[in-house]
Amino acid sequence: MAIRYLKHKEIDFEKWDKCIDNAFNGIIYGYSWYLDITSHYWDALIKGDYESIMPLPCRKKFGINYIYQPAFVQQLGVFSKKPVSSELLKEFVDAIPGKFKYVFYNLNVYNDLQSGKKYKTINNQTFELSLAEKYEIIRKGYSTNNKRNIKKAEKNDIFITHSSGPEPIINLFRNNRGKLLNTISKTEYNNLKHLAYSSLHKGIAQVYSAYGPTNTLCAGMIIVRSHDRIIFLFSGSNEEARQTGAMSKLIDDFISRNSPSPFILDFEGSNHPGTAKFYQSFGSQKRIYQSLIINRMPLPLKLIFHVYKSLKSLILRFN
């Protein structure tokens, strides 16, 4: 059964979302409404009657069609009602139309692709914590330093609320770490707000906020539920949070309220050593997902593209 390439207007979104609902590796990133918010335009590869699907977020720049990974979408790849074999995954990758001259795209943790002559893969890490055990048992897996930070937060009178809106947390990140990183565009921040409010409206999101003794917001997180996962979608914090251990307290409070349960807390990364160490301090386990890279551009364009990426990296670093 051949894989079909469909443009966005040709996709049956009802069948698409039903596939994500029933996929053995279904996750929120694959839903049509989520993709519409984060990428605005995306095409797709379909096998059978939407039994296996692969979204293709795409753009065109300098006359070049390319596939990219949208912000706030950690994993995509092939979603299927049955486990995805290496043969099926390769079939989908080979079916990516030749008009897309460059591909940088994250597969999901259930997609395992071997690098080939036409493409290569890069390993990324994410961290997951099972909430199946009682809180007391999960807490035993915390690192000593993490337990110390939670006690520090309690001594500093950090208190947690569960009814705040998402915008203060987004602004908290934007005015602190966001200024240093400068990697999220204004459009992407707007997409995040849209995403958060849409998820809250659907009843699948929650906002957790940490306040200091002067009733000032110092840390917060936005989480969304999908299938068997609770996804740590976004967080923000300031210097007060770093000094008082507020983020450790915030996540600890969430774990205490949601365990035992059949969910997995998915921390959504990270490859950054410091962030990875923080997520591991809760006793989470590392899992690998891959980035797929395909470069079909002729040599002159490859060189120009390489220079463009290098300059963009420098601009982001020094602005």
N, C-alpha and C positions, 0 to 999 in steps of 0.2 A: 504494500500500500504506500503510494508515493506521498511525500510531504509537500503540502501546498504553501505557497507564499501568498499572504493576503495583505492588501493595503488596509489601513485603518477603517475606511468606510465599508469595507467588505466583510468585516468581522461580525459574527453573531455574538453579541456581548452576553446575552442570556446563557448561551451554551458555554461561552468562555468562563463566566463566573461559576457556573455549575461544575465545570472541570476543576477549578481551583477549590471549590467546596469539597469535592470528593477525592482530590488528589492525595496520594499517600504522603507526598511532600508539600502539600498545600501550605501557603503562608500569605500573609496580608499583602506583601509587595506585588503579588501576581494578579490581584483583582483589577478589573478594568477601571473602576472609579479611582483607585489608588494611582494607577499608571496615568490616568487622565490628569490628575492633579500634579504629579511630580515631573512628568515628561511632556505633557500637552499633546505630543504626537508620537505615535508608535504603531508599527506594523506587527505582523505575526507570522509564525510558521505553525501549521496545523497538520496533524496526522489523524486520519480517520475522521470520525464524527466528533471531533474535539476530545478524543481520548488522550492525546498527548499534545501539549502546546508549548510554544516558546515566544515570549514577547520580545520585540525588537525596538527599543526606544531609539529614535533616529533623528538626525539633523542634517543640514546642508550648510557648509561654510567654504568660502572661496571656490565654489563650484564642486566641492567634494561631498558626496554622501557618506555619512559615517554612523556607526552605532556606538552609543555611549552608555555609561552607568549614571542614572540621574541621582541627584542628591537625595538623601533620606530613603534610599532604596538599597539595602545592603546586598541582597541576593536575588537573582532571577534564574535564568537557565531554563531547563526543560521540566515542566510539571506534568505529571501523569497519574492516572488511576492505578497503574501498576509500577513496581520498581523500575527505574531507568537503567537499562543495561548500558555497558560501554559502547556496544554496537549501535544502539538507538541514539545515544548522545552524539556519537560521531556522525551519524546520519543527519541529525539536525544541524550540527555545525557545518557540515559539508553543503547543506541546503541553503545556507545564508547567501542571498543573491550577490552576484559579482559586482553589482552596481555600488555596493557598500565597500569603499576602498580602504576604510580603516575601521577596526572593531576593538573597543576596550570595554569589556562586559563581564560582570560577575555571575558565575554559575552558583548554584546552591549546594549546601553541604551533602546532598544526596546525588550530586552529579560528579563523577570522577572521570576526567578526561586526560588521556596521555598526550603529551606534546607531539606534534607531527611536523612534517616539512612545511605545511601551509599555515601553521599557527603554532603559538606557544602558550604556555600557561604559567601563572605565578600563584604561589600559595599565599593565602591570607589566613589569619586566625580570628576566631570568635570564641566567646566563652559562654557556657551554659551551666545553669545551676538547677538541679531537680528540686522541686518543692514538695516531693512526695512524703518526706519524713517530717516529724514534729519539729517545731522551731528550735527546741532545746538541742536536738540532735544536729540540726543544720548549723547552729551557732558554734558547736564544738569544732566545726571545720574552719572557722574563721582564723585568720592569722592573729598572732599576739598583738601586732601593731594595730590591726583593725579593731580589735577589742578595746585597745587603749584609746583609739580615736573616738569610739562610741562613748566611753566613759567621760572623755574630755568634753564631748558635746553635751552630755547630761549635766556636767559640772558648770558648763557655760549657759545653762538654761535654754538650750535649743529646743524649740517645740515644733511639732509637725501638724500641718493641716492637709485636708484632702478635698477641698472644695474651691480652690483658687482657679482662675482661668489660665490658659497657656501663654498669653502674651507677656505677662511680667517675667516668666522664665525665659522666654525667647529674648526679651530685651536684656535680661541679666547676662545671658551668654554674649549677646551682641556687644554689650558695653564693657565686657571683661575679656575673656579668652578670644572672643570673636575679633576684637581689635588686633590682637597679636597675630592670629592666624590669617585673617583677611582672605579666606578662601570661599566664603559663602556670599553669593551675590544678593542684591536686593530682591531680585525675582525669586530666588530660592528661599529667602526668608519669608516672602509672601506665600510661596507654595507651602511652607511649613505651617504657617498660621491656618491656611485653608485646610490642610491635612489634619491638623489638630482639632479644629472645630468640626470638620466632617466626621471624624472618628468619635468625638464626644456626642454628636447628634445621633450617630448610629449605636451609641451605648457600648462601645468597645474600648473606650479610652478613659484614663484617669490622670489627674494632675496631683502630684504630691509636692508640697512646699515646706521649706524649713525657714523658721524665723528666729532671730536673736532676741535677747532680753528687751531690746528697745522696740520690738515689733517690726523689725526691718527684714525684708526678704533677703536671705543670703544664699539659698540653694533651692533647686527644684528639679523635678523630672516629669516627663510626659511618657506614659506607658500605654501600649495598645495590646489587646488580646486578639489572638488569631489561632484557630485550631488548638493545638496543645501547648501554645506558647504565650508567654507574657513578654512583650518586647520592650526593652529599654530604648525607646525611640529617640529621646532628646533630653538633655539636661543643661543646666546653667548654674554657675556659682561665682562667688566673688572672694576677695581676700579674707573676709571674716569667716567664710565657710572653711577655707583652707586652714585658718588658725584654730578653729574650734572643732573641726571634725564633723561638720554638719552633714556633708554628703554621706559619710559612713553611717551616721545616725538615720538619715533619710532612707537609705536602702535597707538598713536593718529593720526599721519600722515597717517597711513594705513587706519584707520577708516574714516578719512575725505575724502580720495580718493575713498572709496568703499561704500559710503552711499549717498543717499538711493539705496539699491539693494535688490534682493530677497534672499540674502545669509545670513547664520548664521556664525559668527566668532566663531570657536570652539577652545578654548584655550588649550584643551588636558590635563585637570587636574587642580589642583593637590591635593593630600592628605596632602601635607606639608602646615601647617597653614600660614606661611609667603607668600608662592607662591599663595595660595588660596586667601589670602587677596588682593594681588596685582591684580589678575585677576578680583576679585569682584569690585575693585576700578574703573573699567570701566563701571560698571552697569550691568555686566553679571549675569546670573541666574545659580544656581547650579542644576546639574542633576546627577542622580545616575546610575552607572553601576556596575555589580557584577563580582567578581572573583570566579570561580568554582574550588573547591579543592576536589580531590578524592585520597584516599590513600588505595591502595589494597595490599600493601606490607605486608609480614608476619612480626610478631612482632620483631624478631631480626634485620631484614633489616630496619624496621621503626626506631629503636634505632640508628643504624649506620647512617642512612640518617639524623636523627635529629642532631647527633654530627657533621656530615659533614657540614650541613647548618650553625650550630653555629660557627664552626671554620672559614668557609668562610666569615661569617659576621664580625668576629673579624679581619681577615686579611685585608678585604676591609676597615675597620674602621681605622686601624693603619698604612696603607701604603699610 
